[in-house]
Amino acid sequence: MQPLINSWTYKLAHRSLGLLLVRLATGMVFLMHGWMKVQNMAMFDAAFAGMGLPMGTATFIAWLEVIGGLALILGIFPRVFGLIFGIQMLVAIYLTGFFANGYRQHELEIVLALLSFGIMFAGSGRFALYSGECPRCGAYMCKLGPTNCPEMKK
């Protein structure tokens, strides 16, 4: 039984495919929520102004979610957008009263923050249009080559 289990778990172990699925799911949520904001911009402008945010913040956030969601889906700078979306979700949790309203009101935002930070730390994996990551060390803007890549110096 153990050889059968080992052979199947070995075949199912695919880090890049797992990261692709996480990026697709997270990117779709941000894309759809951003597009919803774009379609109802007047309502979201009023809601954001009611939270004390300056005019134009809703427009910026809406288009950030649309463009960033597409970028996550396609694998274009996923670590950058993971960081941006993680911070955005923490701010959203704070502005909507996490301490007053508790966990149940913020489940989606907490999950999206954790997924976004996970993408930031894990990177894009192999299935990405342009991740900007060094294939050897995972760093951004790494000049490939045995003399420049920190991973190659080990």
C-alpha positions in Angstrom: 0.0 0.0 0.0 2.8 2.4 0.8 4.4 2.2 -2.7 1.0 3.0 -4.2 0.5 6.0 -2.0 4.1 7.2 -2.6 3.7 6.9 -6.4 0.5 8.9 -6.4 1.7 11.6 -4.1 4.9 11.9 -6.2 2.8 12.4 -9.3 0.5 14.9 -7.7 3.3 17.0 -6.2 3.5 20.0 -8.6 4.3 23.3 -6.9 3.9 25.4 -10.1 0.4 24.0 -10.8 -0.7 24.7 -7.2 0.6 28.3 -7.4 -1.2 28.7 -10.7 -4.5 27.6 -9.1 -4.0 30.0 -6.2 -3.2 32.8 -8.5 -6.2 32.1 -10.7 -8.6 32.0 -7.8 -7.3 35.1 -6.1 -7.0 37.0 -9.4 -10.6 36.1 -10.3 -11.9 37.4 -7.0 -10.1 40.7 -7.3 -11.0 41.1 -11.0 -14.7 40.5 -10.4 -14.9 42.8 -7.4 -12.9 45.5 -9.2 -15.2 45.2 -12.2 -18.2 45.5 -9.9 -16.8 48.7 -8.5 -16.2 50.1 -12.0 -19.8 49.4 -13.0 -21.1 51.1 -9.8 -18.5 53.9 -9.4 -20.9 56.5 -8.0 -22.0 54.2 -5.2 -18.5 53.2 -4.3 -17.3 56.9 -4.5 -20.0 57.7 -1.9 -19.1 54.7 0.3 -15.4 55.5 0.3 -16.1 59.2 1.0 -18.3 58.1 3.9 -15.2 56.3 5.4 -13.2 59.6 5.2 -11.2 58.7 2.1 -10.5 61.3 -0.5 -12.4 61.5 -3.8 -10.9 59.3 -6.5 -9.8 56.6 -4.1 -12.7 54.3 -5.2 -11.7 54.8 -8.9 -8.1 54.0 -8.1 -9.0 50.9 -6.1 -11.5 49.7 -8.7 -9.0 49.9 -11.5 -6.2 48.5 -9.3 -8.3 45.4 -8.6 -9.2 45.0 -12.3 -5.6 45.4 -13.6 -4.0 43.6 -10.7 -6.5 40.7 -10.9 -5.7 40.2 -14.6 -2.0 40.4 -13.7 -2.3 37.7 -11.1 -4.2 35.5 -13.5 -1.7 35.9 -16.2 1.3 35.8 -13.9 2.6 39.3 -14.5 4.6 40.5 -11.5 2.5 38.4 -9.1 4.7 39.2 -6.0 4.2 42.9 -6.5 0.5 42.6 -6.8 0.4 40.1 -3.9 2.0 42.7 -1.7 -0.3 45.5 -2.9 -3.4 43.4 -2.5 -2.3 42.1 0.9 -1.8 45.6 2.2 -5.1 46.7 0.6 -7.0 44.0 2.4 -5.4 44.9 5.8 -6.5 48.5 5.3 -10.0 47.4 4.3 -10.3 45.3 7.4 -9.1 48.2 9.5 -11.4 50.8 7.9 -14.5 48.6 8.1 -14.0 48.1 11.9 -12.4 44.7 12.5 -12.1 45.3 16.2 -15.7 46.4 16.6 -17.3 43.9 14.2 -15.1 40.9 14.7 -13.9 38.1 12.5 -17.2 37.0 10.9 -17.7 40.3 9.1 -14.2 40.1 7.5 -13.7 36.5 6.5 -13.3 37.2 2.7 -10.8 40.1 3.4 -8.8 37.9 5.8 -8.6 35.0 3.3 -7.7 37.4 0.4 -5.0 39.0 2.5 -3.5 35.7 3.4 -3.6 34.4 -0.2 -2.1 37.6 -1.4 0.8 37.5 1.0 1.2 33.8 0.2 1.6 34.7 -3.5 4.0 37.5 -2.5 6.2 35.0 -0.6 5.9 32.0 -3.0 6.1 33.8 -6.3 4.5 32.8 -9.6 5.7 29.3 -10.3 6.6 28.1 -13.8 3.2 29.0 -15.4 3.5 32.8 -15.7 3.5 35.2 -18.6 6.1 37.5 -17.1 6.9 37.0 -13.4 10.1 39.1 -13.3 11.6 36.5 -11.1 15.0 34.9 -11.5 14.4 31.2 -12.3 17.3 30.3 -10.1 16.9 32.3 -6.9 13.4 33.9 -7.2 14.6 37.5 -6.8 13.4 40.4 -8.9 15.8 42.1 -11.2 18.5 39.4 -10.7 21.0 39.5 -13.5 21.2 35.9 -14.6 24.6 34.4 -14.7 27.0 32.4 -12.4 28.7 35.6 -11.2 25.6 37.6 -10.3 22.9 35.3 -9.1 23.1 34.9 -5.3 21.8 31.3 -5.6 24.7 30.4 -7.9 27.3 31.6 -5.5 26.3 29.0 -2.9 
